[in-house]
């Protein structure tokens, strides 16, 4: 699970549920959140890039998470990120919608 979180690129975000599914732990989103909240703020694992499914910064260190996301170019309004704009990994549906818009 921590390996999966480490794969989130700078300037992108994911949700607890997406991380749980990608790590082979479906329906364990809350467990993912609990583990990430216990990491030290200075860890190299980008815990700040994992948000609630609606894009809300829900971690106890939300001020730090907000600052880090802003520094990476992610727009944060009222501790919320527009997931569609920054989500990782993109689903095949999102990629095809982007492709059709570009044509």
Secondary structure, 3 states (H helix, E strand, C coil): CHHHHHCCCCCCEEEHHHHHHHCCCCCCHHHHHHHHHCCCCCCCCCHHHEECCCCECCCCCHHHHHHHHHHCCCCCECCECCHHHHECCCCHHHHHHHHHHHC
